[in-house]
Amino acid sequence: MGSLQSEVVVMGSLQQHLKIANGLHMAEHDLLPEQAVGNHKSSKNPKFLKDLVVPPSKEFISKAFISSRKQYEEMYKQSMEDPTSFWGSFANDFHWETKWDTTKPICQFNFDLRKGPVFVEWFKGGYTNICYNALDKHVLEGRGNQTALLWEGNDVGSEKCITYDDMLKQTCQLANYLRQRGVKKGDRVCIYMPMVPELPIAMLACARIGAVHSVVFAGFSADALAGRILDCQAEALLTCSGGQSGNKLLPLKRIVDEALQLCINRANFQPGTCLILDNSRALPRNQVSWVPGRDLWWQDEVTLSKTEAAIEWMEAEDPLFLLYTSGSTGKPKGVVHTVGGYMVYAAVTFKFVFDYHPGDIHWCTSDFGWISGHTYMAYGPLLNGATIVVFEGVPTYPDPSRWWQIIEKHKVTILYTAPTMIRSLQMLDEKYMKKHSRASLRVLGFGGEAINPKAWLWYHGVVGEGRCPIVDTWWQTETGANMISPLPGAWPLKPGSATLPFFGVQPAILDQQGKEKEGPCEGYLCIKQPWPGIARSLYGDHKRYEETYFRTCLGMYATGDGCRRDIDGYITFTGRIEDVLNISGHQISITEVESALDSHSQCAEAAAVTFDDELKGQGIYAFVVLVDGVTPSDELKKAIMDHVGKEIGSFAIPDVIHWAPALPKTRSGKILRRLLRNIAANQFDDFGDSSFLTDPAVVEQLVDSKRSMNVGRNVYSGV
């Protein structure tokens, strides 16, 4: 890997930085020469936002675990050349009831379908338990009184503080109860709960007894829940009477009743246990329907169990959890993660990517129903003995200051969220943020999708006040944890770039013919060898696992993502491969188009998708959310299109601009582009399940406006 062309770049005054971050872009002739980087030192280059380099402060570097690129490269080299000693040293930090077979390589695998079935094994022969290492170990080492979980309910004033000792006792009670109900090692347990403390406790209780948990996001519909229950043949279902999300009630028990009836109708099957938490703040038990003999109240049953529970020692390759991901097709895949490798990789990535130190307060704003909630809300932090914040509500309830109030109250030091959440917060009046202190923040991060430079700079300059490094993380449900990300004290950052691979991750960038490229280039990202956290299979369908991830690039894991690598070795993601356009001989990624749209001062947020075009083959269809108070018009449409042409080139100008009231997003802030593609293609009857969206009504609004456009209104003007 090469060295950075310039280790330090003068960013100009903080005031200038914040002007950029807020979208008040300077004219081309206003650029300072020192704002350019490497080969882009000419002030004639208008794309200075993409060329900025932001170094970590000397103070941050002095305290960071990894404080230079040289130190990183030495560790990275060891992880490649001697994975047995590298990963073995980290694994030894945990308790293993039986050590793995040290006479063999720590990892054995086959990625090449031509040589037989795909398989991956880490720490084979070792026996451990992730619950024991996340809870018991800390208590036995005298840290039982340390806070494990700070819970903020939907309503202000609804809160809990749970120590490691308390969390262990409650986990043991549920583990004992599940055993009493006949749940055993290898059985699947479906968890369908809102963001309450009992959810991570349920995950840990399953792990303690060797049951395989499958967390289903509490916004999914009855049909989606039933499909997941049937696919994994769940022995038990854990849920709530109801949940709260802002001023909305989530009638979870009613949805569960519908889902279980669907299970009976389709396959004459339902879980043997349906355990319901009485969440009276949302929906009291006297308003909940009941099926005698099947339904059981959590508070009436679990609290009678003993607070000590035996450990089921798990072989490293035993399954830990299933997590269903729909991907681009909408058909769920049950991704299987195993105990040993996932445990080590989750813990190590958390420590180094977020530069976690004892005493840090970590807040991942995701939901436990997504992989980020598993790895960076539950397992990664708890394995490191961290204190986590869990928030039940939404950022704007009861007013847009809620997030910032939580950060100030709990003195959050590490904040990890999604790019679309950052853009949404950027749209709000900053007075809500500025009335609360953010002085405690030390590291900022995000993951889930690419970010545009304007939002990156706002996050860094306004939220982090210019002093917090940002970790732009790339990973997937299938990878288990971060794969490509900055290490915050080790090297300068480039807005929008995930930078360098984590230890043990060997990326390869391929061209359209499958040939690996070297040096600065652009193409399709594959991974050459396994890392400890890689998913081992898809539940009940290993052939689909092989076909999805190992057929495209034989001998490598195909990520499905496009990227570019620059002269410094930094990797920037350009979107899913299916979102790479080939228009009139020009290749362009949807991510680049969205970034150009977002950089317009009157655009609050944008999402772009492809559609079939008779002339060009593929066209660009852009959904644009305007800044509050801005009125859509043909003149503004032209100005935005001209702006994209100036930023990228005329070939990248959207064919259609559709004014949108909002974008369809999951609770974690991820934009559902699959739904937008359907709208662009006039496929209004093929949405699949959309009940898990933060606001499902947005889809209906977009469909209505598209239908209006179809009957003769100017498509460029939208609604």
N, C-alpha and C positions, 0 to 999 in steps of 0.2 A: 504494500500500500504506500502511496506517496505521502509526502508531507504537505501541509497547508502552504499555499503560496504566500499568505500573509497571516501571521499569528495574531496581530492586533490591528484593528481598524478603528479609526476615530469616527464615532457615530454622530458628531455634531452635538449641539446642545440638547438637553432633555426636552425643552420646549419644541424644538424642531422634530425630535423623535415622536413626541405625542401628536404633533400635527399630522405627521405621516400616518401614525396609527389610527387616527380618527378619520382618515380618508381625505384630508385636505392636501391633495398632492401638489408638489412643487412643479413648476414648469421645467422643461428640459434644461434651460440655460441657468436655472437656479441650483443645479446639483453641485455639491462640493467635490472636488477631485478626490479628497481622502475618503469619500464614501464608496468609491469603487474598489473592486477586489481583483487581484490576479491580473488576468489579461484584459480586464474591462475598466481600464483607468481613464478612458475618455469620457468627458462629461457629456458627449453627444449621445451616449447610450441612454434611452429613456426608460429602460427596464431596471432601474437601480434597485427597486424593491427586491428583485430576485438576486441581486448581486451583493447585498449587505451581508456582512459577517459580524456576529455578535459574540464577543469573548466573555467567558465567565469572569467574575471579579477575582482579584487576588485573594480577597478574604475567603471567598467560597473555595477556591483552589487549595488554600492552605489547610482546610479541614476535610477535603473530599477523600474518599477511599481510593479513588483512582484520579490522580491529579495531573496527568500528562498523557499525551498520545503515545509517547515512548513506553510508559508503564503499561498502557493498554496493549500495545503491539507485542510486548514481551509475553503478557498473559494470553493474548489471542494465539500467538505462535505455539505456546505450550498446549492450549486447548485443542489445537489442530494436530500437533505432532505426538502428544502423549495424553490422550483423553482419559486413560485409565488413572494416572496419578492426578491429573487436573480435577476431574469430577469426583474421584475418590476422596480427595482431601476435603471437598465441600460436604460430601455425603457423610463423612466421619463426624461432622458437627451434630448429627442427629443420632437418636437411639435406634440401633438395629438389634432386635432380639437374636437374630442369627446373621452373621456377616455374609455378604455375597461371595460367590466362588472366586477367590483371588487368583486361582491358577489359570483363569481364562481372561480374555479381554473384557473390560467393564461393559462394553457394548458389542453385540453381535447383530448383524442385520443383512437383509437383501433388499435393495431398491430396484433391481433389474428383473423385470418379468420374464426375460429370456432365460434366466437362471433358476426360475421356480417361483413359488408364492412369495409375495412381499411380506416381510416380517421385521420387527425391531424389538430388541431385548436389552434393557439396561439393568445392571445390578442383579442379574439372574441368580437365583438361589438365596438372595437376601430376604429376611423377614423383618418387617417394621409395621408401624401403624401411624398414619398421618395425624389422627386425632391425638394420640399420645404425645407426639412431637409438637403439636400446636397448643396443647393445654397442660397435660400432666407434667411434662418436662419443665415448664416454667414454674409450676406450683412446687414441684419437688426441689427446685433450685432456689426457693425462697421468694419468688416474685408473685405469689398468689394474691397479694393485696393491690397489685398494679391494675390499673384500669385496662380492660381488654376492649370494651365497646361503649361508646357514647352514642346513645340513641336520641334522635330528635324526631318527635312525632309530627304528624301533619299540622296540628294546631300548635301555636306558640304556647309554651309552658308544659306541653306533654313531653316528658323526657325520662330517660333512665341512664344510670351509670352501672355497668356490670364489670366486676373484677374478674381476673382469670380464675380465681377460686370459685366464685359464683357461677361462672360459665361452665366450669368443669362439673360442678354438682348438677346443674340443670341438664347438661349433656348426658351425664350418667343416668339420670332419672328417665329421660326419654329412651336411651339405649336399653335400659332394663325393661321398660314397658313394651318396646317393639319386640324384644326377645320373648316376653310373656305372650305376645300375640302371635308368636310363631315365625317372626321374621328372622332369617338366618343369613349366614355368609353367602353371597352371590345373588340373593333375592334383590329385586328392584323395588325402590320406594320412590313414588312420585310426590314432589313437593310443589304445591300450588298456593303460594302465600304472598302477601304484600311485604313491604319493607319493614318487618317487625323483627325484634331480636331473636325470636324463636326460629326464624328461618335459618340463619347460620348455625344455630344450635342443632336444628334438625339435620343439616348437612353433616356436622361433626358426629352426631349420634349414629348416623348410618355408617360413617367411616369407622367408628369405634367397633361396631359389631360385624363389619365386613359386608354390609348391605351396599348395593350400588344405588346412589341417589341420582334422580333425574329431576332437576329443578325446572319448572315450567313458569315462564313469566306470567304474573298475575293479571295481565291484560289480555291474554289469549282467550279466544272464544271457547264455548263448550265443544264445538266440533274439533278444534285444534287440540284441546286437552284430551278428548277421547282418542284421537289418533295416536297421541304419544303414549297414553296408558295402554292401548292395545298393542302397539308396536313392541313395547318392552315387557308386556304382561306383568304390570306392577302388582306386587303383593299387598302394598299398603298405599294409601293416599293421605297426605297431611295437608290440611287447608285451614281456612279462617271463616268465621261467620260472614265477615265483610272486610273491606278495606277503604281507605280514604286517599284521594289524590286531588289536592286543592279543595274545591267545593263540590267534587264529584264523589258519589258513593259507588264502590265496587261491590256488587252483590255476589261475592265469590261462592257462597254455599249454593245459591240458586244455580249458578253456572255449573258447579260440580254435580248437582242433581241431574241437570240436563245431560252432562257429559257421561255420567254413569249409566243413564238410561240408553244413550246412544251405544255405549259399550255392550249392553245387554242385547239391544236390537241387532247389532252388527255381528257379534261373535259370542253371545251368551256368556259374557265374561264381565266381572267387576272385581276390584281389589277386595281382599278379605277384611281389611280394616280401613275405615274412613274416620280419621281423627281430626276433630275440628277445634281450633282455638277460638275461645269466646272473646272476640275483639269488640267489646261492648261500646267502645268509643265510636266505632263505625256502625255496627249493627248488633244490637243486643240479642241474646239467645231467644227471647220470647217472640222475636220477629223472624225466626229462622225455621224453615221446614225441617222435618225430622223423619228418618227412616229407622224405626226400632230394630235392634239387632245388628244393624250395619254402622250407624252413626254413633260416635262417642265424643264426649266433651273432653278436651285436653286437660283443662283445670281439674276436672273431677277424677281423672284417671292417672295421668302422668305424675302428679304431685304426690301420690301415695307410694311411689316407687323409691327404692333406696338411692342414696346420693353417691354410691360407689358402684362401679360396673367393671366387670372383667374385660380385658382387651382381647380382641381377635387379631392375632398376629398374621399379617398379610404378606404373601410372597410379592416381591417387587413388581411382577408383571400381572398380578391380580387386578381386575378392574376397580376403579375408584368411583367414577361417575360417568353418566351419559349426559350429553348436552345436545339437544336437537337444533340444527341450523338449517334454514330453508335454502340459503344460497340464492342464485339467480333464477332457479327454476320454480321455486315455491314449494317443491316437494321436500319434506323434512328428512334430514339425515341424522341418525343417532351417533354422534361422534363419541368414541370410547377413549377415555384417558385412564391410565393405570397408576398404581400407588407410588412406586419408588422413584421413577424418573420424573414424574410430574412434581412430586414433593420437593426434590432437590432443585429442579429448574425453576419452579415458582418462587422458592425462597431466595435463590441466588440472584435471579433477575430483579426481584423486589429490592434487595439490598443494594445492588450496584446501580441499577437504572435510576432509582429514586434517591440514591445516596442516603439510605435510611440509617439514622443514628438513634440510639436509645433516647427516649424522651420526645421524639418526633410524634406529631399527631397527624395521622394520614386519613385523607378523605378522598375516596374514589366515588364519584357521583353516579356511577352506573347502578344497575339493578342486579341482584343476585341471579336473576334468570339468564344473564348473558355471561360469556366467558370472562369478561373483565371483572364481573362481580365475584366469580369463583376465585380467580387468581389474585386480584389486587384489592378485593374487599375482605375476603375470608382467608384463604390458605396462605398466600404469600406473606401478608402482614403478621398473621398470628404465628406462623412458623418462626418469625423473627422476634416475637414477643412485643409487637407494636400495639399502639392504641389506635383503633379505627373509629371513624364517625360513620353512622348509618342514618340516613335521612329518609323519612317516609313520604314527604310531600313533594311539591314542585317549586321551582325557583321564584315564582311570581305570586305565591300565596303565603300569607294574606296580602302582601304587597311585594314589589320587585326587590325589596331589600333583604329578603329572607336568607339567601345564600350568604350574603356578606355579614349578616347578623350572626349566623352560625360560625363563620370563620373567626369573627372577633370573639365570640363567647367562648369557644373551645380552643382558641389560639392554634388554629390549624397551621401546620408547617408545610405539608405536602398536599397539593390539590391536583387531582387527576380527573379529567373530564373528556368531552367529545367536541370536535371542531364545530359542529352545528350548534351545540350548547353555547360555545363561545360567541358565535355570530349572533345567536338570539339575544344574549346578554348585551352584546355590543349595540343592539338596536334600541335598548332602553335608556332612559334618562340617567346619566351618571350620578345624579344627586343621590339616588338610592344606594349606590355603592360607596360614595365618598363620605357618607355620614357614619360609616363603620370603618374601624381600623383594619388594615391588611398587613400590618407591620410584622406579624408572626410568620407570614408566608416565606418559605425558603426555596422550594422547588415547585415549579408548575409543570404539568404534563397533559397530554391528550393522546387519544388513540381512536381507531375505528375507521378513519378515512383521512384523506389528505386535507390540508388546510391552505387557504390562500394567504399570501404575505400580509395583506392588510389586517386580517383577523389575528395573525401571529403577532404582529407588531402591537396591536391593541392589547392583546393578552400580556405581552411582555412589558410594554411601556406604561399601560394604565393599571391593569390588575396587579401586576408584579412590581410596579413602580420602578421598572428598569433595573432591578437588582436580582431577580430570580431567574436562573437558567430554566429553559423550557426543554423537556424531553418529549420529542415528537416520535411516538412509538408506532412501529409497524408490526402487526402480528395478526393471527387468525384464530378462530375457534379451534381449528385443527392443530395449530402450533402450540397451544397450551399457555404460552406466555410470550413476552417480548422477544423479537427476533432481530430487528434492526432499529437502533435507537441511539441518541446521544448518551454518553455518560457525562453527567452535567458539569463535572469539574475537569474533564480530561481534554476537551478541545472546543474551539469556537463553534457557534451555531450558525446555520444558514436558514432563514425563514422559509418554511415549507419543506425542508429536507430532513429525512429520518437519519441521515448521516451514515454510520458504520455498523457492521454486523456485530451482534453480541458474541460472547465466547462460544465456541463450538459450532457456530453457524457459518457455513461456507456457501455464499451465494454464487450463482452463475447467471449471466445475462446472455440470452440466446437470440439469434436473429430468426426470421420467419422460416428459414430452412433447418432450424434446430442446431446451428453451429454456435459455439460459445464465442463471445466477443471479449476482447481485452481492452483495458484502459477506458478512457471516456467513450461512452456509447449509450445506446438506447435499445431496449428490447424487452423480452419476456423473462421474468425472474423465476429461476428454479433454485433448489437447494440440493447440494451434492451429497451430503451425508446426514445421518440422523443426529438430533440433539435430544437431550433427555425428556423434554416435554412433548414430543411429537405424539399425536393420536395414533393408536395402534390399529384401529379398524373402525368400521361403521357397524353398529349393533345389528347382528343377524344378516349382514350383507357384506362380507369381506370382498367379494368380487367387485361390488360397486366402489368400495374403497380403492381397490387397485386400479380400476378403470378411470376413476375421477382424478386421482392424484399421481399415478405412475405410468399411465399409458401414453400421455402426450410427449413426455421427454424421458425415454427409457434410461433407467439408471439414476434418475433424479426425482425429487418431489416437485411437482408443478404447482406453483402458488396460484396461477390464474391471474396474476397481476403484472402490469407493465411498469417499467421504471427506467430511469436514466442514471448513469454514473458520471460524475464530473472529474476534472483533472486531479482533485484532491481525494478521490475515492468515495466521495459522498454519494449516497443513493437517494434519489427523490422519486416518489411514486407518482405514476401518471394515470392510475385507475385500473379497473378490471380490463382484461384483454378484450372482452366484448365491447368495451367502451373506447377502444382505440379506433379512430375513424381513418378511412382512406378516401379522401375527397379530391377528385380531379388530380390524382397522383400525389397528393400531399398527405402525409400521416400526421395526425394531431390527436391528442388525448382529450377526453371530456374534462378531465381535471384542469387542464390548461385553459380551456374555454371558460369554465366556472370561475377560475381565479381572475381572469380578465374581466368577466362580468362583475364579480364582487368588488373589484378595485374601482368601479365607477362610483363617484361620491353619492349618487342618489339611489344606488342599489344596496339594499340591506342584506339580501341573501339571494342565491341563485342555484339552480340545479339544471344540468343539461343532459339530454339523452339523445340517442340516435333514432332515426326513422328512415324508412325506405323512400328514396327519391328517384323518380324515373330518369332524370337527367344525370345526376351525380352518383347514383347508386346508394349513397348514404347522405343524409342531411342532419343538421343540428337543430334540435328543438329545445328552446330554453324557457324554463319557468323562472320568472323574476319577481321577487318580493321587494317592493319599494320601501324606502325610508318613510317613517310616519310623517304624514302631512304632504307628501309628494303625490301629485295627481298624474295618472298615466295619460299619455298622449302620443300621437304619431311623431311629434317632434322629439320627445324623449326617447321613443323607440329608435329613431334614427341616430340620436346622439350616442346611445348605448352601443348600437351596432358599429358606428364609426369608431368608438372607443376600443371595441374588440379588434377591429381591423388594424388600428394603430398599435395595439399591444402585441398582436400575434401576426396578423396578415389578413388580407381580404378573404383568403380561402377559409378562414376560421369563423367568419361572421355567421351567426345563427340564421337559419332560414326562417325560423318562426320564433317570435317572442310572445310568450303567454303570461300576461300579468296574473300573479297568484296572490291570494290573501295570506297564504302560508304554505309550507312544504310538509308533506306527510312524513312524520318522524316517529321512531320508537322512543320509549321513555329514556333510553340512553343517548338520544340525540342523533341517531343514524337516519339519514334520509333513505326512504324506500324507493329507489330508482326503478325497481321492477314495476311498481304501480304507475310511475310517471311514464315509463315506456308504453304501457298499455293505453294510457290516456292519449299520448301522442299518436298512437296507431289506431285510435278509435275503437279499441277493444274494451268495451265497458262491461262485458259480462265475464271477464277472465281475470278477476283480481285475486282470487284465492282468499285467504283469511287476512283481514286488515283490522281485526278488533284490538290487536295489541298496540296500535298506534296511539300516541299521546292524545290526538284529536281526530278520530275517524271521520268526522264531518268535513274535514279539509278535502278528502277524496271526493265526496259528493259535490262540494263547491267547485272543484276543478273540473269534474265531469260536466256539470251544468254549464260552466263557462265555455268548455270545449264544444259542447253541442250548439251553443249560441254562435260560436265561431264557424261551425260547419254549415250553418244555414244562411251564410252570406255575409257575416260581419268580417271586417278586415282582420285576418289572422295575426297580423303584426301588432294590432292594437289590443288584442286580448279582451279582457272584461272591463 
